[in-house]
Amino acid sequence: MNRNDYLKLLVEDIHSTTVATIGADGHPQTRTIDMMLWDERGVYFLTARGKALYAQFMEQKYIALSATKDKKSVSLRGRVQNIGSEKLDEIFEENPYMQQIYPGNTRSALEVFRLYEASGEYFDISDPSHVTRDSIVIGQPEPVVSGYFVGDRCIGCKLCYSVCPQKCIDISARPVVIDQSRCLHCGRCAEICPKQAIEKRG
């Protein structure tokens, strides 16, 4: 799957997401927000100008979101921008239930936001013995490398493989290589390594 496949999954299949911002008291706040559209420029959602959430979007210009369905999840963190009424009619066409929430010209209370520069991941545990993890990038955010990586101090003892839940470490190489697309990030490999050759990044 590629970036567009993940955005399509997020908008068209999962749809409802948990979005995090920082509240007026300085603490994290979460709300459920539907992702309405996606295209090459990002993911689109909306809110009413009178809501505290609107003020947070306008001030912070940054969100984190997480969504899951059928043991598949998409998580993203990144920049948002207000694009006003652009895409508003298209959103109502693609999401007819919105016409019942905001009938007629009451939709004028809404403004559209675009998540346009973000990074995150897709995580699939629908097959528990063979998980899948992949990175997602929208726009050109700072690259984020996360996970466990094996360095040159590796002696090939294979202890890391013995404790890996997914057995996703190639022990035929030296240093051994962790398959990042299947790693759970549990850290067992780093804990058991006698040479501290495994580094956590991100």
N, C-alpha and C positions, 0 to 999 in steps of 0.2 A: 504494500500500500504506500501511497505517497501523500504529500501534504494535503492536496485537494481531497483525497479520499477521507482523510481524518476530519477535515472541516465539514465535508458533506455528512459524515457520521454524526458529528457534533450537532449540526443544525437540523438535519432532516430526520435523524433516527432518535438521538437522545433528546435534543431540543431544550429541555429544562435543565438549567445549571445552577450551581451555588456560586455566587459572586461575592468576593471579599473586598471591602474597602476599610478605611480607618474612620471610626465615628468621631463625633465632636468631643468625646471624652478621652480620645487618644488610644482607644482600644479597638481591636479588629471587630468588624461587623459583617455578617453574612446575610444574603437575601437570595431568594430563588428568582432567577430571571431567564426568560426564554430567549434563546438565540434564534433570530428571525430569518437571516439571509447569510450567504457567504459568497465570495467571489475572489478573484486573484488579489484584491486589495485588502481583504480581511474578513472579519465576522461582524455582523450588524445586530444591534439590539436597541431598545428604546426605553424611555421612562418619561414621566410627566415633569414639567418644570417646577411644579409645586412641591415635589418630594425632596426629602433630605438627601436621598440617594443622588438626585440630579446635582445638588450642590457639591456632593463629594466627588462625583465624576468631573465636574467642572474645575474644582480646586486641585484635586490630586492627579487627575489625568493618567491614572494607573489603576489596574485591577488585577486580581488573581481569580481564576475560575476553575471549577472542578465539576465534572459531570460523569455519571456512571449509569450503565444499563447492561443487563445480561452479562455481568462480570467483565465488561469492557469499559475503560475509562479514558477520558481526555482531560488533561490539566494544562492550563496556559497562564502565563503571567506576562503583562505587557502594557503598552501605552494605548490610551483611548483618546479619540477626538470627537467633538460634537460636529455633526454635519447637518444640523438643523432638520429641515423637512425633506432633504434629499433621501431618496429611497423609501419615504414614508408610504406612498401609495403602493409601491411594489410590495412592501412588507404586508400591507393589509390584503393585497391580492393573494399572496402566497400563504397567509395565515388568516383565513376567513373568520376564525373565532374572535379575532381582535375587533371585528365590526360590531359584535354584540357587546363587547366591553366598552368600546368608545364609538357609539353609533353617530351617524351623520357627521356634522362638522365638529363634534367634540374631540375628534382626533387632533385638532389644532393645539391641544394642551401638551402634545407629545413632541419630543425631539429625538432624533436618531443619533446613536453613537457607533463608532467603528473601532474595533480592536485591530489596529493596523501594524503594530510592531510588537511581536511577542515570541516567546519560546516556551516550550513545555514538552509533554510527552503523551504518548498513547501507551496504555498498559492493558494487556488482555490475559486474564486468568481463566478463561472459559475451558481450557484444557489444563488442569492444575499441574500435570506432570511436565508440561512444556509451555511455560509462560512466554509471552511476547512483549517486548518493550521497544519503543521507537521514539525518536525525537521529532518534534514538530517546530517549525520556524515560520513565522509570518513576517514579511518585510526583512529588515536587516538589523536585528537586535544584536547586542554584544553576544558572542558565542559563549554558551554555557556547556562545560564538560563536567559530567557527573558520573559517579560510579567508582568501582574499584579497579585499579590498574597495577600490573605486576612489573617491577623494575628489575634491573640487572643483578641485584643481589640474590635472585632466585637460584636455588641449588637443585631444583627439580625433584624435591622429596615427595611430592604428590599429596602431602597432608591436606592442602587446600581442597583438592578434589574429593578427598575422603569425607569432608564435612559439608560440601556444597549441596544444598537441597535439590538443585536443578541439574547437577552434574554438567554445568556449562563451562567447564574449564578444560581447555585443550592441553593435556599433559604430554603430548608428543613433541611439543616445542619447548625450548628453553631460552629465555624465561617462558613459563607457561603463559597462556593467553586466555583471558576471560571473555566469553561471548557476551558483549554488552546488551545484545537484543534479548537475552534470556535471563540476565542476572536479576536477582531479587533485591540486591543492595542490603543483604542481611548482615554482612560484615564478618561472617564466620571464618572466611578464608584469611582475612587480615588478623583475626584474633589468634589463629593457630600457627601462622607462619613463623618458623623459628628464626628467620633472618630479617623480619620486619620488611620484607621486600614488596608488600602489597600496600598501596597508597590509596586512600580515599580522596576523591576530588569532588568539588562542587558542593 
